[in-house]
Amino acid sequence: MNQTYPIDNAEETQGLKPPFTREQLQADVGTVLITVARLTRWMFFRSDRNTSTPLLHLLGHPGEVGLQDALGVPEFDWESGEFRYDMVATTALAEDTDKLFDLAYLGHIDTDVADLCSESGPSWTSRILKDLHSSHFVAEWNEYSRCQESFWRCLQVYETAHARLVLEGIERDDLFMDWHGPALDGLTIRQLSLLSGMTEASLRTMASPKRRNPLRTQSDGKNTFVSTADAKEWLTAKRCYVPIKYTSRGGRVDLTRRRFNSADDLLQALDQRVRFLLSEPHDQETKQKLGAIAPGLLVHADRSYLHLDKAGLDDSDLMTRIGDALGLSGSLLALRAAEARALDRLRTVEREIHSLIP
């Protein structure tokens, strides 16, 4: 990246100290989303109707701000007091960035995003962040309401998470930031910088062959890199290595408080629960319980999932048994499944009604 901002070095710390707090990153996510809404406003502003309110609704804002066009006013930003993080916490950008923060700096791989690839949601988001950070629009709007650093910090989280995946040799053939640069059999100096907290200049100095114990590097044409084995050894010696731990937020399904808005929503949550349990030490027990319910219920492909169609959600006994096998309240899962199916049917009826209304 052409532009850099100062961060804290963590050369001699245990683990990797995040260069900014999670709270700062949450504010950055809000700023990025508002800036993207502004960009959309400039393209879709209409003289025949109000376009500001729908965009504000996308930001979780009620849209009643007493301004004719709030997004056209620089003062209407994240610091104005009009926004709270919970308004945007369920957006794709907020959820993905928060999980990747855990991966980047804590080494926690959420099983919900562990299959990051070049066609995943975070991959497309990383491209948008990269393009907008260096765009004329963001550079110009930065003069009115400082936003460029927010794009940079969000992108740094994505880059650091990507570097950790490369370090661990996870999904090397189709990483979610495959646009980042040439495929190398190791980490670039920038990636090692992100994982150590040290500057790229310091690392290049340490790689000088004139040093007593230089950082071992290799070359691929004009590209300099450090093999994953050498990088892990060096990070461990510097007390910067963060071991990987698999976790799952989605795997901890809260049936008491969470309402599933559709059958697809519930099926996705169940698949996340399955992947979470199969990553645990007692995964064989889960496999046996699901296998006892019905042969072929558990499918192993690129990702493990339940071979369960939407009609299966109507089977109260089946859902109860699946819930019990997954360590959930079976009876409550059966009710949530019935609720999700009812919401699907309600939407179908509403669409049919609207189709008959002139």
Helices and strands as residue ranges (DSSP letters): H 22-44, H 52-58, G 70-72, G 78-80, H 85-88, H 92-101, I 102-106, E 108-110, H 121-133, H 136-141, H 148-167, G 178-180, E 187-188, H 189-196, H 200-206, E 218-220, E 223-226, H 228-237, E 245-247, H 263-278, H 283-293, E 298-299, E 305-306, G 310-314, H 316-325, H 330-356
